[in-house]
Amino acid sequence: MQLTIQDINSKIYTIRDMKVMIDSDLAELYEVETKRLKEQVKRNIDRFPSDFMFELTVEEFSELRSQFATTNKNISLRSQFATLEDNRGKHTKYLPFVFTEQGISMLSAVLKSKIAIDISIQIMRTFVELRKFALTNSELAIKFNELEKRVLNGEKVDKQILDVLNVLMNGDSGKTCGKIGFARDK
């Protein structure tokens, strides 16, 4: 199964200030049942310290569930939550595990399937791309702030350059910019 960065990125969440993926999403990607994935994790629990994997609290799961309801995705997690509340139904009664990048890497070792290895490689590449993107944006933001300070201190800078930088920083591709450059004298 060949996934795009967007496919994987849509399944990455920030919980406890960590980028994580949910057990049911990973099970779907690895083409195994969530129950089987969790069984393998529990059999190899020494490989999953708390910075690799942790179980969500009811509050965290409720917050995540409200995000799903808003974006209308991951129906199975919403039904899992309903089962947690009323303790009935065909879905798990347990809170989901979430895995950090390192935990996902460890999953491919404990699941020992070709699919798990291939998917884990794709997921690792997505995490790398996310880090590159975050680093690039933070570097741009620093440079932009420095430029703004220089302008505020009275240095002359072409307003058009600032407008283009604003468009780049804010991702506002709907705005149109004039041509950039110098006019040639004829």
Secondary structure as GFF3:
##gff-version 3
##sequence-region A 1 186
A	DSSP	alpha_helix	5	9	.	.	.	ID=ss1
A	DSSP	beta_strand	12	15	.	.	.	ID=ss2
A	DSSP	beta_strand	18	22	.	.	.	ID=ss3
A	DSSP	alpha_helix	23	30	.	.	.	ID=ss4
A	DSSP	alpha_helix	34	43	.	.	.	ID=ss5
A	DSSP	three_ten_helix	45	47	.	.	.	ID=ss6
A	DSSP	beta_strand	53	55	.	.	.	ID=ss7
A	DSSP	alpha_helix	58	71	.	.	.	ID=ss8
A	DSSP	alpha_helix	75	86	.	.	.	ID=ss9
A	DSSP	beta_strand	97	99	.	.	.	ID=ss10
A	DSSP	alpha_helix	101	111	.	.	.	ID=ss11
A	DSSP	alpha_helix	114	152	.	.	.	ID=ss12
A	DSSP	alpha_helix	159	170	.	.	.	ID=ss13
###
